[in-house]
Every structure is written in C-alpha cells, then in structure tokens.
Amino acid sequence: MDGSIYRSYDQETLNKLYDNRNRFPDTDERKAAQSKGSDEAKADYECRLDIRYGDGDADVLDIYLADGNGPHPVHVFFHGGYWKSNTKDDFGFAAKPFVPYGITTVVAEYPLIPSVRMDTLIDRCRASLEWTWRNAERFGGDQNNITISGHSAGGHITAMMMQTDWPSYGEGLPKDLIKGGCSISGVSDLEPVRLSSQNDDMQLGEKEAADFSPLFMDPIHPGPLLAVAGNLEGDEFVRQTSDLAEAWSAKGMNVECWIMEEKHHFTTINQYLDPESELSSAVRGLAGK
C-alpha cells in the first residue's frame, strides 16, 4: 500500500493541508489584526449587539448600521473556524467594507460542532437569514437586497445558504431571499476534512460529510457567486474553490472563480480590513454599491 488517505496525500500531508492555523507563520498577527479591526468597528459604527434570532444559546447576531435614512442593502457574514471554533465577536471587522458605503452589516453567530451536528448548524444559519429578512425594516434594511459572504467554514455556509429552498424553509419567504454571495477560502468537499486531524474534534461521519458537501449538489440559485481563494493557501483549498466554481458553472449557476495572487488563508479574508481592497470592492458590488 502506498499510504494514501485521500487522493495522493498520506495522513501527515493531508493533516498539514487542512491545518491552516499552523501553516502560516503570521497567523497570530493576522488574527490579532482581525480582533483590532472588530474593536474599531464596534467603536466607529452604530451597533446593535447580541440580537436574538432564535431560542438557542448561540442564536444571536450583531448588526452594524449604515448611516442615514434607509432602506439600506444588508450584507450578512458567517465566520470560519471549521464549524467548531470562533465566535462572531472577533469578526466585526467584516462590517468595514460595507457600513461606510451605506450597507448595513449583520455578523451571525451559530452553534458549533460537536455540541450540535451539521444539520442543526446549517438550520440555525438559515434561521439567522430568515430573521434578517423578516426584520430588515426594523433596522433600516432593505429585505429585497440581502447579500452574504463567509470565510473558510463560513464559505461553506455561504454555499449552503445559496442552496436553500427558502419558500419551503419558511412561510412567505422569497425564492431569491439572497441576491448574491461570496465564498472566501470555502470548503465545498467535506470528505478530506473528515479524513484529516480536524475531525478528531468534530467526528463528522461519512454520510454527514457527503450530505453537506456543496460540490456534489445541483445549484438551485442562479448566482452570482464569487468563489475566492488565495494562491498560497495550498493545493487543497485552491481545489475546494476552483472545483466548486467549475461544477456549479457547468450546472448553470453564475459563478466567478478568483484565485488571488500572494494571498493565504488569513490574508484573503483580512482584505476586509481595508474597505478599498479588491475583495472588499468586489463583494460590495454584489449589493450594487
């Protein structure tokens, strides 16, 4: 036997490819910049924090309000952390590309694996979007212009949200509840994650990984979806992004694949710290700004 666990990768190599926190020497610096940017967003923008969208302990979200009279476009962001770590509190920086340009930003919390399974996690993310749509007018938002993005596990969540049949999910919800999305360094094929050391904590089963892998689904949303990864993220994360874009484009969805030069797993999303970055501008464009 050649020792391969997944594709041509042995266990050690696969573990390293999916261990983003330890792959890059500047991870701590990049994470610290996120925390600083989140503190700045809370200080600089009018906020409504820890707003309940459901009854669960993690059913809360933060709203960063655009100035002036609405209704304003609304952008909803889902954080990463392999579905098992991080909270919304350190991702307020995701408001920086949007609020100054008249786009109210929602940063959603969701329950983490293994305290729940993936079906519940995805359901609660859907519930956060349903709440946002139903309550947009209360915070000056435009329920007819909601876009989304997410990073890493949040990129996977973004794809799953665009795979949601909203009229079936909630009474009166429109099919096009989401107008467009951006998956940043997202995971579209959960099988290699299941086979990696990341699964020591999560305990994803084979069926669970297959059932929640967007790569193998037929897209129900027409798009647009912007699928982004950094060229320094490693072969697997580039593949996760490019394969999804290729598969969903072939099935009729409007998907743009963007492999960004000289960017890794954390410098991709940290472009949100700069409202004028290429990524910030591109995602703003989904809302017509």
C-alpha positions as CSV (number, residue, x, y, z in Angstrom):
1,M,0.0,0.0,0.0
2,D,1.2,3.5,-0.8
3,G,-0.1,5.1,2.4
4,S,-2.5,7.4,0.6
5,I,-5.5,8.6,2.7
6,Y,-7.1,10.9,0.2
7,R,-6.2,11.5,-3.4
8,S,-2.4,11.2,-3.4
9,Y,-2.0,12.5,0.2
10,D,-0.8,10.5,3.1
11,Q,-2.2,11.2,6.6
12,E,0.6,13.7,7.6
13,T,0.3,15.7,4.4
14,L,-3.5,15.8,4.5
15,N,-3.4,17.0,8.1
16,K,-1.0,19.8,7.2
17,L,-3.0,20.9,4.2
18,Y,-6.1,21.4,6.4
19,D,-4.3,22.9,9.4
20,N,-4.5,26.5,8.4
21,R,-3.7,27.9,11.8
22,N,-0.3,26.3,11.8
23,R,0.5,26.5,8.1
24,F,1.4,30.2,8.0
25,P,4.0,31.9,10.3
26,D,2.0,35.2,10.5
27,T,-1.3,33.6,11.7
28,D,-1.3,35.2,15.1
29,E,-0.5,38.6,13.6
30,R,-3.4,38.3,11.2
31,K,-5.8,37.1,13.8
32,A,-4.8,40.0,16.1
33,A,-5.5,42.4,13.2
34,Q,-9.0,40.9,13.0
35,S,-9.6,41.5,16.7
36,K,-8.3,45.1,16.4
37,G,-10.5,45.7,13.4
38,S,-13.5,44.3,15.1
39,D,-13.0,46.6,18.1
40,E,-12.7,49.5,15.7
41,A,-15.9,48.6,14.0
42,K,-17.8,48.4,17.3
43,A,-16.4,51.9,18.3
44,D,-16.8,53.6,14.9
45,Y,-20.3,52.3,13.8
46,E,-23.6,52.3,15.5
47,C,-24.2,48.7,16.6
48,R,-26.9,46.5,17.9
49,L,-25.1,43.6,19.6
50,D,-26.3,40.1,20.6
51,I,-29.7,40.4,19.0
52,R,-31.7,37.2,19.3
53,Y,-32.9,35.4,16.1
54,G,-34.0,32.2,17.9
55,D,-34.2,30.5,21.2
56,G,-30.9,28.6,21.2
57,D,-27.9,29.8,23.2
58,A,-26.0,30.7,20.0
59,D,-29.0,32.2,18.2
60,V,-27.6,35.8,18.3
61,L,-26.3,38.3,15.8
62,D,-24.7,41.7,15.6
63,I,-25.9,44.5,13.4
64,Y,-23.6,47.3,12.2
65,L,-25.9,50.1,11.0
66,A,-25.2,52.2,7.9
67,D,-25.7,55.9,8.4
68,G,-28.6,57.9,7.1
69,N,-32.1,57.1,6.0
70,G,-32.8,53.6,4.7
71,P,-33.7,51.3,3.4
72,H,-30.0,50.1,3.1
73,P,-28.8,47.0,1.5
74,V,-27.9,44.3,4.0
75,H,-24.8,42.1,4.0
76,V,-24.7,39.0,6.2
77,F,-21.3,37.5,7.2
78,F,-20.6,34.0,8.5
79,H,-17.3,33.4,10.4
80,G,-15.0,30.4,10.0
81,G,-13.3,28.1,12.4
82,Y,-14.0,24.6,10.9
83,W,-17.6,24.8,12.3
84,K,-16.1,24.1,15.8
85,S,-14.4,27.3,17.0
86,N,-14.5,31.1,16.9
87,T,-17.4,33.4,17.5
88,K,-18.9,36.4,15.9
89,D,-17.3,38.8,18.4
90,D,-14.0,38.8,16.6
91,F,-15.5,39.3,13.2
92,G,-17.0,42.7,13.4
93,F,-14.2,43.8,11.0
94,A,-16.4,42.3,8.3
95,A,-18.5,45.4,8.5
96,K,-15.6,47.7,7.4
97,P,-16.1,47.2,3.6
98,F,-19.8,47.8,3.8
99,V,-21.1,50.2,6.5
100,P,-19.2,53.3,5.2
101,Y,-20.7,52.6,1.8
102,G,-24.3,52.5,3.0
103,I,-24.6,48.8,3.5
104,T,-25.8,47.6,6.9
105,T,-23.9,44.5,8.0
106,V,-25.0,41.5,10.1
107,V,-22.5,39.2,11.6
108,A,-24.2,36.0,12.6
109,E,-23.4,33.5,15.4
110,Y,-24.3,29.8,15.1
111,P,-23.9,26.7,17.3
112,L,-20.7,24.8,17.0
113,I,-19.9,21.1,16.3
114,P,-19.7,18.8,18.3
115,S,-22.3,20.4,20.5
116,V,-24.7,20.1,17.5
117,R,-24.4,18.2,14.2
118,M,-24.1,19.9,10.8
119,D,-27.8,19.7,10.0
120,T,-28.6,21.9,13.1
121,L,-25.7,24.3,12.4
122,I,-26.9,24.9,8.9
123,D,-30.5,25.2,10.1
124,R,-29.6,27.9,12.5
125,C,-27.6,29.9,9.9
126,R,-30.8,29.7,7.7
127,A,-32.8,30.9,10.7
128,S,-30.5,33.9,11.0
129,L,-31.1,34.9,7.4
130,E,-34.9,34.4,7.8
131,W,-34.8,36.7,10.8
132,T,-32.8,39.2,8.9
133,W,-35.3,39.2,6.0
134,R,-38.3,39.4,8.3
135,N,-36.9,42.2,10.5
136,A,-34.9,44.2,8.0
137,E,-37.3,47.1,8.1
138,R,-36.9,47.4,11.9
139,F,-33.2,48.3,11.5
140,G,-33.4,50.3,8.3
141,G,-32.5,47.4,6.0
142,D,-33.8,46.5,2.6
143,Q,-35.2,43.0,2.7
144,N,-35.0,43.0,-1.1
145,N,-31.3,43.5,-1.2
146,I,-29.6,40.9,1.0
147,T,-26.2,39.5,0.1
148,I,-23.9,37.2,2.0
149,S,-20.3,36.1,2.5
150,G,-18.3,33.9,4.7
151,H,-14.7,32.7,5.3
152,S,-13.5,29.1,5.4
153,A,-16.3,27.2,7.2
154,G,-18.3,30.3,6.7
155,G,-17.6,30.0,2.9
156,H,-19.1,26.5,3.1
157,I,-22.1,28.0,5.0
158,T,-22.4,30.7,2.3
159,A,-22.7,28.0,-0.4
160,M,-25.2,26.1,1.7
161,M,-27.3,29.2,2.2
162,M,-27.5,29.7,-1.5
163,Q,-28.6,26.1,-1.7
164,T,-31.6,26.8,0.4
165,D,-35.2,26.5,-0.9
166,W,-36.4,29.5,1.1
167,P,-40.2,29.2,0.3
168,S,-40.1,25.7,1.7
169,Y,-38.0,26.8,4.7
170,G,-40.3,29.5,5.9
171,E,-43.8,30.7,5.1
172,G,-43.7,33.7,2.8
173,L,-40.0,33.7,2.2
174,P,-39.0,34.6,-1.4
175,K,-37.0,32.2,-3.6
176,D,-34.4,34.9,-4.1
177,L,-34.0,35.9,-0.4
178,I,-30.3,36.1,-1.1
179,K,-29.3,38.2,-4.1
180,G,-25.7,37.1,-4.3
181,G,-22.8,35.6,-2.3
182,C,-19.1,35.3,-1.8
183,S,-17.4,32.2,-0.5
184,I,-13.9,33.1,0.7
185,S,-11.5,30.2,1.2
186,G,-14.5,28.0,1.5
187,V,-14.8,24.2,1.9
188,S,-17.1,22.6,-0.7
189,D,-16.0,18.9,-0.3
190,L,-16.1,17.8,3.4
191,E,-14.6,14.3,2.8
192,P,-10.9,15.3,3.1
193,V,-11.8,17.3,6.2
194,R,-13.4,14.2,7.7
195,L,-10.3,12.2,6.9
196,S,-7.9,14.8,8.4
197,S,-7.0,15.5,12.1
198,Q,-9.6,18.3,12.1
199,N,-12.1,15.6,12.5
200,D,-10.7,14.4,15.9
201,D,-12.9,17.1,17.5
202,M,-15.9,17.2,15.0
203,Q,-16.4,13.5,14.4
204,L,-18.1,14.0,11.1
205,G,-19.5,10.8,9.7
206,E,-19.1,9.7,6.1
207,K,-22.8,10.3,5.3
208,E,-22.8,13.6,7.1
209,A,-19.8,14.8,5.1
210,A,-21.4,13.7,1.8
211,D,-24.8,15.2,2.6
212,F,-23.3,18.7,3.3
213,S,-20.7,18.9,0.5
214,P,-22.0,21.6,-1.9
215,L,-19.5,20.5,-4.6
216,F,-21.8,17.5,-5.4
217,M,-25.1,19.3,-5.3
218,D,-27.1,20.8,-8.2
219,P,-27.2,24.5,-7.5
220,I,-30.7,26.0,-7.1
221,H,-29.6,29.6,-7.0
222,P,-28.8,31.4,-10.3
223,G,-26.0,33.4,-8.7
224,P,-23.9,35.4,-8.8
225,L,-21.5,33.6,-6.5
226,L,-17.9,34.8,-6.2
227,A,-15.6,31.9,-5.2
228,V,-12.3,33.2,-3.8
229,A,-9.1,31.6,-2.5
230,G,-5.5,32.7,-2.2
231,N,-2.9,31.0,-4.3
232,L,-0.8,30.4,-1.2
233,E,-3.4,28.5,0.6
234,G,-2.2,25.2,-0.7
235,D,-3.5,22.8,-3.3
236,E,-6.5,21.6,-1.4
237,F,-8.0,24.9,-0.6
238,V,-7.5,26.2,-4.1
239,R,-9.1,22.9,-5.4
240,Q,-12.0,23.3,-3.0
241,T,-12.7,26.7,-4.5
242,S,-12.0,26.1,-8.2
243,D,-13.8,22.7,-8.3
244,L,-17.0,24.3,-6.8
245,A,-16.8,27.1,-9.3
246,E,-16.3,24.7,-12.2
247,A,-19.0,22.3,-11.1
248,W,-21.7,24.8,-10.4
249,S,-20.9,26.9,-13.5
250,A,-21.3,23.7,-15.6
251,K,-24.8,23.3,-14.0
252,G,-25.9,26.8,-14.9
253,M,-25.0,29.0,-12.0
254,N,-23.3,32.3,-12.5
255,V,-20.0,31.7,-10.6
256,E,-16.8,33.6,-10.8
257,C,-13.6,31.9,-9.6
258,W,-10.9,34.2,-8.3
259,I,-7.6,32.8,-7.1
260,M,-5.9,35.8,-5.6
261,E,-2.1,36.2,-6.0
262,E,0.1,36.3,-3.0
263,K,-2.7,35.6,-0.5
264,H,-3.1,32.8,2.0
265,H,-5.9,31.6,4.2
266,F,-5.9,34.6,6.5
267,T,-4.7,37.4,4.2
268,T,-7.6,36.6,1.9
269,I,-10.2,37.5,4.5
270,N,-8.1,40.2,6.1
271,Q,-8.7,42.3,2.9
272,Y,-12.0,43.1,4.6
273,L,-9.9,45.3,7.0
274,D,-9.3,47.6,4.0
275,P,-12.5,48.9,2.6
276,E,-10.7,49.8,-0.7
277,S,-9.2,46.3,-1.2
278,E,-10.1,44.4,-4.4
279,L,-12.1,41.9,-2.5
280,S,-14.0,44.5,-0.5
281,S,-14.9,46.3,-3.6
282,A,-16.0,43.2,-5.4
283,V,-18.2,41.9,-2.7
284,R,-19.8,45.4,-2.3
285,G,-20.6,45.2,-5.9
286,L,-23.0,42.2,-5.2
287,A,-25.2,44.8,-3.5
288,G,-24.9,47.3,-6.3
289,K,-22.5,49.5,-4.4
